Amino acid sequence: MGTPQDDHGTLDKIINEWTSDKDQDSVSVITDHNGKTLSYIPYNGHYLPAVKGIRENIERGDEFVSRPDDIWICCYAKSGTHWLWEIVHMLLGNSTDYTSKPKETTQFDFHDAASFTNLPSPRVFNCALWWHQLPRDVIQKKSKILHCMRNPKDVAVSYYLHTKELHSVYQYSGSWEGWVQLFTEGKVVRGSWFDYEMEWSKEGGKDENVLTLMYEDLKKDLVSEIKVIAHFLGVSLPESRYLEMADRCSFGTMKQCKQMSEMENKIMYRKGQVGDWKNWFTVTQNEKFDAVYKAWLESGGPAMCFG
């Protein structure tokens, strides 16, 4: 079987490129209640990752020329983007080999839109953009969009550990206590999970070209969810193929089989468990978080599975 990223230092190299020579004057910080800071780049009221060129890439997004057969994977941080990346490439290639192409090579807001012009179809993009930040041509050309939601408590935990590992980007050395307060208040890179997912639910939910998935459903019955994705993408394969793909795309198999650098292993495939938040949240932290979640539900947010 093929193993992804045969040059398994690819992600390390990409991150070094993103963070080298960035304009330090454009970087701001969020300060937690313990005085620890989290780096970001401000843009129209949003918190963007502190990587070079990201504001310009988003601003030039509307110059992007979409294609009807483009496929987009759009998720909040730590909500299944890498997982869907592998599944989509397997379906498109009718293969159980892992893709050798790191998802970061087509992470839309981390590149100039012009750099995607000569890519062969079908192009597979990924991003953590808000709905309103997507290039308008993506909507107009009716490109397929996969959006995966994950319960915010598990996101908070996974995102905290991700942020700590990627110190060159986030430069955050705070504690879980400091982080969970920032996350609950929406003061983290990419902004409030609650506001982000509300916008995607209300706007993306009206578009027939958007497929919304639940991370917890993929964990529960991956075969069925792969079939749903295949149908959405217009792919039809034998039942045995879906079973093989589900086995290859289980977290345990990917962590065991994929050739990755130490950094890649830590930030892409940590546990993937549902309910790991219970090992992190204190009673007080959980009560504060639940109050925000309750208000979100009352405003029309979909119910989430917390395990």
PEQUI-V513707 format. One record per pair of residues at least 12 apart in sequence whose ideal C-beta (glycine too) atoms are under 7 Angstrom apart, sorted by the first residue. I is the first residue (numbers start at 1). J is the second residue. D is the distance in Angstrom with one decimal. If there is no record, write none. Layout:
BEGIN
i->I j->J d->D
i->I j->J d->D
END
This chain:
BEGIN
i->1 j->96 d->6.5
i->1 j->97 d->5.7
i->1 j->257 d->7.0
i->2 j->97 d->3.3
i->2 j->98 d->5.7
i->2 j->100 d->6.6
i->3 j->98 d->5.9
i->3 j->257 d->6.5
i->3 j->258 d->5.9
i->3 j->259 d->4.4
i->4 j->98 d->3.8
i->4 j->99 d->5.7
i->4 j->100 d->5.9
i->4 j->258 d->5.3
i->5 j->100 d->6.5
i->5 j->102 d->5.7
i->5 j->259 d->6.4
i->5 j->260 d->6.3
i->5 j->264 d->7.0
i->6 j->100 d->5.8
i->6 j->259 d->6.8
i->8 j->259 d->4.7
i->8 j->260 d->5.3
i->8 j->261 d->5.1
i->8 j->264 d->6.8
i->9 j->261 d->5.1
i->10 j->102 d->5.0
i->11 j->102 d->5.8
i->11 j->104 d->6.2
i->11 j->261 d->6.6
i->11 j->263 d->6.4
i->11 j->264 d->4.8
i->12 j->261 d->5.3
i->12 j->263 d->5.4
i->14 j->102 d->6.8
i->14 j->104 d->4.9
i->15 j->168 d->6.4
i->15 j->169 d->6.9
i->18 j->51 d->3.9
i->18 j->52 d->6.4
i->18 j->110 d->6.3
i->19 j->51 d->6.2
i->19 j->168 d->4.7
i->19 j->169 d->5.9
i->21 j->52 d->6.3
i->22 j->50 d->6.6
i->22 j->51 d->6.5
i->22 j->52 d->3.8
i->23 j->52 d->6.8
i->26 j->41 d->5.4
i->27 j->39 d->5.4
i->27 j->41 d->6.0
i->27 j->50 d->5.0
i->28 j->40 d->6.0
i->28 j->42 d->5.3
i->30 j->182 d->6.4
i->30 j->187 d->5.1
i->32 j->174 d->5.0
i->32 j->178 d->3.5
i->32 j->179 d->6.9
i->32 j->181 d->6.4
i->32 j->182 d->5.3
i->33 j->178 d->6.2
i->33 j->181 d->5.9
i->34 j->174 d->6.1
i->34 j->175 d->6.5
i->34 j->178 d->4.5
i->36 j->172 d->6.5
i->36 j->173 d->5.8
i->36 j->174 d->3.3
i->36 j->178 d->5.4
i->38 j->170 d->5.8
i->38 j->172 d->4.4
i->38 j->182 d->6.9
i->38 j->188 d->6.8
i->39 j->170 d->5.8
i->39 j->171 d->4.3
i->40 j->189 d->5.1
i->41 j->54 d->6.0
i->41 j->55 d->6.1
i->43 j->55 d->4.9
i->43 j->58 d->6.6
i->46 j->191 d->5.6
i->47 j->188 d->6.6
i->47 j->189 d->4.9
i->47 j->190 d->6.5
i->47 j->191 d->5.4
i->48 j->189 d->6.9
i->49 j->169 d->5.7
i->49 j->189 d->5.3
i->50 j->169 d->5.9
i->51 j->110 d->6.1
i->51 j->169 d->6.4
i->54 j->109 d->5.6
i->54 j->110 d->6.6
i->57 j->109 d->5.1
i->57 j->110 d->6.8
i->57 j->111 d->6.3
i->57 j->112 d->6.0
i->57 j->113 d->6.9
i->58 j->109 d->5.3
i->58 j->133 d->6.0
i->60 j->112 d->6.8
i->60 j->113 d->5.4
i->61 j->113 d->6.1
i->61 j->135 d->4.2
i->62 j->135 d->5.6
i->62 j->136 d->5.5
i->63 j->113 d->5.8
i->64 j->113 d->4.0
i->64 j->135 d->4.2
i->64 j->137 d->5.9
i->65 j->137 d->6.2
i->66 j->135 d->6.5
i->66 j->137 d->4.0
i->66 j->138 d->4.8
i->66 j->141 d->4.2
i->66 j->143 d->5.4
i->67 j->121 d->5.9
i->67 j->123 d->6.7
i->67 j->141 d->6.4
i->68 j->141 d->5.1
i->68 j->142 d->6.0
i->68 j->143 d->6.5
i->69 j->121 d->5.2
i->69 j->122 d->4.4
i->70 j->122 d->6.6
i->70 j->123 d->5.0
i->70 j->125 d->6.5
i->70 j->143 d->4.1
i->71 j->88 d->6.2
i->71 j->122 d->5.8
i->71 j->124 d->4.8
i->71 j->143 d->6.9
i->71 j->144 d->5.0
i->71 j->233 d->6.8
i->72 j->125 d->5.0
i->72 j->138 d->6.4
i->72 j->143 d->5.9
i->72 j->144 d->7.0
i->72 j->145 d->4.4
i->72 j->146 d->6.9
i->73 j->85 d->6.2
i->73 j->88 d->6.7
i->73 j->126 d->4.2
i->73 j->146 d->5.1
i->74 j->127 d->5.6
i->74 j->129 d->6.4
i->74 j->145 d->5.8
i->74 j->147 d->5.1
i->75 j->128 d->6.4
i->75 j->147 d->6.4
i->75 j->148 d->4.7
i->76 j->128 d->6.0
i->76 j->155 d->6.6
i->76 j->190 d->6.3
i->76 j->193 d->5.8
i->76 j->196 d->5.4
i->76 j->197 d->6.6
i->77 j->128 d->5.6
i->77 j->159 d->5.2
i->77 j->162 d->7.0
i->77 j->190 d->5.4
i->78 j->155 d->5.2
i->78 j->158 d->3.9
i->78 j->159 d->4.7
i->78 j->162 d->5.8
i->79 j->148 d->5.4
i->79 j->149 d->6.5
i->79 j->150 d->4.0
i->79 j->155 d->6.0
i->79 j->215 d->6.0
i->80 j->148 d->4.0
i->80 j->150 d->6.1
i->80 j->215 d->4.9
i->80 j->218 d->6.8
i->81 j->103 d->6.6
i->81 j->126 d->5.4
i->82 j->103 d->6.1
i->82 j->268 d->5.0
i->83 j->218 d->6.8
i->83 j->249 d->6.8
i->84 j->146 d->5.7
i->84 j->148 d->6.0
i->85 j->103 d->4.4
i->85 j->126 d->6.2
i->86 j->98 d->6.0
i->86 j->99 d->6.4
i->86 j->249 d->5.5
i->87 j->226 d->6.0
i->87 j->229 d->6.1
i->87 j->245 d->6.8
i->87 j->249 d->5.5
i->88 j->124 d->5.8
i->89 j->124 d->6.8
i->90 j->245 d->5.0
i->91 j->229 d->6.6
i->91 j->230 d->5.3
i->91 j->233 d->6.1
i->91 j->235 d->4.8
i->92 j->122 d->6.4
i->94 j->237 d->6.2
i->94 j->241 d->6.9
i->96 j->244 d->4.8
i->96 j->245 d->5.8
i->96 j->248 d->4.8
i->98 j->258 d->6.0
i->103 j->126 d->5.2
i->106 j->123 d->6.9
i->106 j->124 d->6.3
i->106 j->125 d->5.0
i->106 j->126 d->6.4
i->107 j->126 d->5.6
i->107 j->127 d->6.2
i->108 j->125 d->5.1
i->108 j->127 d->4.3
i->108 j->129 d->6.9
i->109 j->127 d->5.6
i->109 j->129 d->6.0
i->128 j->190 d->5.3
i->130 j->196 d->5.9
i->130 j->199 d->5.7
i->131 j->199 d->5.0
i->131 j->200 d->5.3
i->131 j->203 d->4.3
i->131 j->204 d->5.6
i->132 j->199 d->6.8
i->142 j->209 d->5.0
i->143 j->209 d->6.8
i->144 j->209 d->5.8
i->144 j->232 d->6.6
i->144 j->233 d->6.1
i->145 j->204 d->6.9
i->145 j->209 d->6.1
i->145 j->210 d->4.6
i->146 j->211 d->5.2
i->146 j->213 d->6.6
i->146 j->229 d->6.8
i->147 j->200 d->5.7
i->147 j->204 d->5.7
i->147 j->210 d->5.9
i->147 j->212 d->5.0
i->148 j->213 d->4.5
i->148 j->215 d->5.7
i->149 j->197 d->5.9
i->149 j->212 d->6.6
i->149 j->214 d->5.7
i->149 j->215 d->6.6
i->150 j->215 d->3.7
i->151 j->216 d->6.5
i->151 j->304 d->4.2
i->151 j->305 d->6.0
i->151 j->306 d->5.0
i->152 j->193 d->4.6
i->152 j->304 d->6.9
i->153 j->277 d->3.6
i->153 j->281 d->6.5
i->153 j->289 d->6.6
i->153 j->306 d->5.8
i->154 j->274 d->6.5
i->154 j->276 d->5.8
i->154 j->277 d->5.1
i->155 j->193 d->6.0
i->156 j->180 d->6.0
i->156 j->183 d->4.6
i->156 j->277 d->6.8
i->157 j->276 d->5.7
i->157 j->277 d->5.2
i->157 j->280 d->5.0
i->158 j->270 d->6.2
i->159 j->183 d->6.9
i->159 j->188 d->7.0
i->160 j->176 d->6.0
i->160 j->179 d->4.6
i->161 j->270 d->6.2
i->162 j->267 d->5.3
i->165 j->263 d->6.9
i->165 j->266 d->5.0
i->165 j->267 d->5.0
i->166 j->267 d->6.2
i->170 j->189 d->6.6
i->176 j->280 d->6.0
i->180 j->285 d->5.3
i->184 j->288 d->6.0
i->184 j->289 d->5.3
i->184 j->292 d->5.9
i->194 j->292 d->6.4
i->194 j->296 d->4.7
i->194 j->301 d->6.9
i->197 j->301 d->6.6
i->198 j->296 d->6.8
i->198 j->299 d->6.7
i->198 j->301 d->5.5
i->201 j->301 d->6.4
i->201 j->302 d->6.0
i->211 j->229 d->7.0
i->211 j->232 d->4.5
i->213 j->225 d->6.4
i->214 j->305 d->7.0
i->216 j->274 d->5.2
i->216 j->305 d->4.2
i->219 j->274 d->5.4
i->222 j->246 d->4.2
i->222 j->249 d->6.4
i->222 j->250 d->6.7
i->223 j->242 d->5.4
i->223 j->243 d->6.0
i->223 j->246 d->4.4
i->226 j->242 d->5.2
i->226 j->245 d->5.6
i->226 j->246 d->5.8
i->227 j->242 d->5.7
i->251 j->269 d->6.2
i->251 j->272 d->4.0
i->254 j->269 d->5.6
i->255 j->269 d->4.8
i->274 j->305 d->6.9
i->274 j->307 d->3.9
i->275 j->306 d->6.6
i->275 j->307 d->2.6
END
